[in-house]
Amino acid sequence: MFKIPKHQVAGHQAIDGNLGPLVDDSGRFYKPLQDDERGTTELAFYQSFSSKLPHHIRGFFPVFYGTQLVEASDGSGLHPHIVLQDITSNHLNPSILDVKIGSRTWYPEASEDYIQKVLEGDRLTTTVTLGFRISGLQIYESKESGYWKPARKEVKSFSADDVRLVLRKFVSLNLEPEPDCCFASTIYGGCSGILEQLLELKAWFEDQTVYHFHSCSLLLLFDKESVLNGRTVPFKVKLIDFAHTVEAKGVIDHNFLGGLCSFIKFVSEVLTDFKVPTIEARFN
C-alpha cells in the first residue's frame, strides 16, 4: 500500500532503513512528523494556514489531509505522519527543481550552535550569495536516457553559473552539448507559466505579514512528454517544508522575498538573454 516516492529529489529519504516519506496509490504523500519543535511547528502551520491565506495563494501549498499513524519506513513501528497531496502523482516522468529560498535559513529562536552549523553549510552553497540554492533536481531526458539527476554532493557545489545552466536544462529537449531551451517560452513564459506564478507569489510576499518562511523550498514541476503531446498538464509551483515557519508579527518576510526576487531574475534571464526557439518552431 505504501511506497517510497519515486520522484523525491531532496530531503530525508526512506532508503537504507532511514525514516522518510511514503506515498500511496491515491495521490497522498505521508511525511513523518518530527518529534521535536520542528514537527509541532509544521503541523500547526498546516492546521491553520488555509484560514490565514487569501484564496488565490492557497494553491501554492500542498493540500493538507490531517495526520495518520503509519508504519514507519525505518521499521520502528507506527509513527505519526502528516498527510499531504502527492504533487507528482499525476505526472509520469516529471522534471523537478527543489529550490530553497532565502539567504538566511535558520529560524530566530535557534541556538548559536545551530546557527553556526547552518551558516557554514549555507556558505558552501549559493544561499548567501544568491539568496537561494538548488537543493535537488531531476530532469527527464528521454525514454532511452531517463533522468539527469546529479548527486547531492554535486548539487551542493553548484555555482551561480551552474544554476543558470540548470535552469536552461530544465526547459530543454536536448540537454547536451548545449541546452536548446525549446520549452522555455511554454514553461517559463505565458500567462500560466512558471514565471507568472512566481510573480504572483512575489506580489503576495510584498504585502503579507502573516508568516516568515525559514528554510522553505519552492518546488517547480512539469511533464515534458505532456507538453510535447499537447496535453494540458499545469506547470506547478508549490511551497513545501514548513518546520521553521514562524508568525511574522506584522513584519514583511524580507528574507524570503529577497531570495524569491533573485530566483525570478535568474528564471527571467533564460527568456531574455537567449534567443529561445519555441516548441512549435522546433517541430514544424
N, C-alpha and C positions, 0 to 999 in steps of 0.2 A: 504493500500500500504506500509506504513512504520510500522515497528515493533520494539519493544525493543529487543536488541540482547540476544539470549538465552545463549550464551557462553562467556559473558563478565565476567572476573574474577577479574579485578582491575579497578581503575579509577572512575570517576563520572558516575553514572548510572541513566538512565531515569526512575526512580521509585519514587513513592510518590510525584509526582508533581515537581520533580527536572529536571533541564536541563541536558540531557545526550545524548549519541549517539543513532542512529537508524540504522536499516538495511532494505533492501527491498528484493524481491524475485529474483532479477537479479544478486546477488552477490556483492552488493555495500554497503559500510559502511559510514554513514553520521556522521561526528564528528563536534559538534558545534564549530564554530570559536570563540575563546575567544576575548572579546572586549578590550583588552589591548595589551601591547607589546608582550605578550606570543602568542596571535593569529597572530600578524603581523610576528613574528619570525618563527612560524611553517609554515604559508602559504608561506613565502619567501623561506624557505627550500625546500618545496615540489615543488615549481615552478622552482627551479634551480638545484636540486640535481642530476637529471639524466644526465645533461650535464657536471657535475664535477666528476662523479664517473666512474671507469672502468666498462666495460660491465659485467664482471663476478661478480661484487659486487652489481649491481643494484637489483638482485633477492632477496637480503636480506631485501629489503624495499617494503612496500605495493605499488601496482600500484596507481598512483595519477590521478584522472579524472577531477580535477578542483574544482570549488565551485558551490554551488547551494543554492537558497533560499528555505528553507523547514520549514513547520510548526513545531515550537519548541515543544519538549516533555513536557515542563512545562506549555504549554498553553498560552505563551506570544505572539504568532503570528509568522509571518515569521522571520526567523533568518538565517544568512549565515552559511553554513556548508561546511567543507572540505569533498570532496567525494573521498573515497579510496576503494581499494579492500577489500572485506569481507573475511579475511583469513580463517574463519571457514566454509564458505558456502558449500564447497564440502564434509564436514565431518558430519556424522550422530551423533556420540557420541564421540566427540574429548576429549582427555586428554590434558590439557593445563597448562603450567607454565609461569607466568609473573615474570621475574627476572630483577630488577632494578640494573644496573651496575654502579660501581664507588664508592669509599669511600667518595667522596665529591659530593653532589647532588645539590648544589647551583651554580648559574652562576656568573661570575666575577663581573658584574655590580650591583649585588643585594645589597640592603640596609643592614646595620648592623642588624637591627631588623629582617629582613627576614632570614639572615644567621643564627642568633642565634636560631630562631624558627625551621628552618630546621635541624640544627645541633643537637638540643635537640631531635628531632624525630629520626634522624639517629642513635644517641647513644643508643636508646631504641631497635634498631634492630641490625642485623649483618652487616649493611652498613659499619661502621667504622672498625670493627674487621676483616671482611672477604673481604671487597671491593665490596660486592653485598648483596642484600637481595631479598627474595621471596616476591613479592607484592600481589600475588593472585594465586590461582590454583584451578583446578578441575581435578579429576582422575576418569575415568569411571571404575566401578567395574563389573557390570553385569546388565541384564535387571531387575533382581529382586531387586538388591541393589541400582541401579542408580549410582550417583556420590558421591565420597568423596570430599566435598568442605568445608573446615574449614572456620569459620567466620574470618573476617578481624582482629579482636582483637587477635585471636589465632595465625594467620599468623604473625602478627606484633611481637609477643613474641617468635618467633622461635629462638632457639639457633643453634650453629653450628651442634650439633648432630641431631637436628630436621631437618635441611637442608639435612644432609646425608640421613636421613630416608625418607624424601620426594622424593629425587632423586632415591631412591631404589623403593619406592612405584610406582613412575611414570612409571616404566618399569616392573611392576609385574602383573601377572594374579590374584594371591591371595595376598591381602594386609595384612591379619591377619592370624595367630598371628604374623607371620614374613614374610616380603615381599620375594617372591620367585625369583624376578629379571629375570624371564624367557624370557622377551623381551629385556634384556639389550644388548645382542650381536647383535640383529637386529636393535634396535632403536638407541643406543648409538654408537655401533661399525659399522664396514663395510665401504666400500669406499663411500657410500652415506649417512651414518648415521649422527646423530646429532654431535658427537664429530668431525668428519671430517669437517663438515660445520663450527663448531666453530673454528677449527684450520685454515681454510681458511680465516675466518673473522679476526682472530688474526694476520695472516701474513699481511693482508692489514693494520691493525691498527699499526703494527710495522713500517710502512713507511708513511702512509697517514698524510698529514699536511694541509688538506683542512678544516676539521671541528673538533670542540670539542663538544662532545655529553654529556651535563649535564642532569642528571635525565632522561636518556633514558633507555628503557627496551628492553630486549630480550624476545621474545615470542616463546616458544617451544610447538609444537603441533604434535600429531599423533592420529590415529584412531585405537584403539585396535582390534576392530572387523575386520577391513580391513586386518590387519596383520594376524590374525588367519585364515581368509578365503583366504589368499594368493593373495589379490588384491594389485596392485602396486600403492598404495597411498603414496606420498612422506612424509618424516618426515621433518617438516618445522622448520626453524629457521628464525625469522623475527625481525628486529629492528622497534620499534614503539616509539611514543611520542617525538616530537622534538621542544617543546615550549621553551626550554632553549638551543638550539643548536646555537653555535657562530662560526665565522670564526676562523680558527686555526692560521692564520698569520705565517705559516711556522714552527709551533711547533707541535711535536707529542703529541697526546692526552694520556698522561701517566695515567691520572686518569681512563679513560675508559679501556685502555689496561691492567692496573694492575688488575682491577676488573674482566675483562674477563679472564685473566690468572688464577686468583683464582678460578673462576667458572669452568674453564676447568679442573683444578686439582680435584675438587670435583666430576665432572662427570667421569673423568678417574678412580677415586677410585672405583666406582661401578663395573667397568670392571676388575680391577687389584686386589682389596683387598678381593674379594669374589670368590668362585668357582661358577660361574654363569652357570646354566643349560640352554641350548638353547631351543627354542620353539620345534624344531624337537625332541629333547631328551625327552621333556615332553609328547609329543603326539604320539610317535612311540613305 
